[in-house]
């Protein structure tokens, strides 16, 4: 799952783990959003990979042996760097779709 350390992603992560799924989390842990770093318990409970949306090789490797993708990664709109907001949210999602289609 992308964005698994964020607010929505972390709640979904708990549910996935309760259901017995093996979960691989990709998250950038941006200091603006995660000033204390990785939330407690994530690394011990899942396969965690540090990922920024423009790293296709990391994403491609992370998709290996994955059956389901929950895409929650996003750059928050309260931060004033709008070009980064657009790049992360639009380009990152597009890249994920491209790689999934290529692997199909």
Phi, psi and omega in degrees: 000138176268147180070027185289349179263354180281182185299304181290314182301319181293326176290319176296320180304314179301316178296317179298318180293321177297327180280354176092011178286146167273129188239135172247123183253131172246127179204144179279342185050046179307128183300335177293329182263323183239071183298339179260010181082209184292131177300147181305139173088344183293309185297325181284337185264340187218171171276107185258133178231127175285126187214134169252146192300342183267004181262088183292326181295322177294316180295317179299316178296322181291335179282349181299129179062029178254133179262329184226138176242127172249110186261104181243358182295133179199152174261128187293144183279356178277353178270137190280001179270085190295326180293323177292320176305311180295317182297310182296311187284324182268307182293319179299317178293317179299318178298316178302313179298316179302314182292323177295316179296318179298326183275350182286000000 
